[in-house]
């Protein structure tokens, strides 16, 4: 009985941690600051919109990989 309760507590904690980490990745870690996007656009001779599109594609891929790694726990 204690082991089942312990397992349930861990599962709830990990689910919460997973959701928090995913939110942080989406809102902070995987965001390029505006000045960085503009610098990259100039450096590669493209528009900031192109850099935004590339960033979004990379962000989507990173979140997909995060779900694979984390077992795709629902929020």
Phi, psi and omega in degrees: 000314180297320180296321178295318178295317178300315179298317180296317179298316178298317181298316179295317180297316180293323178296317179294316178298317180300313181296318180295317180294320178297316179298317179297317178301313183293322188263341184231298190295325185259020179255130174271130175296153183306313182296327177292318178299317180295319178297317179295320179299314178296314183299322183259005176064043180225182181269156174300330179296323177295317178298319177300317180295318178296316179300317180296319179296318178293321178298315178300315180296319180297319179293322177298316179294322177300319179296319177298315182293320185268003178081012177052054178290135178291155179285000000 
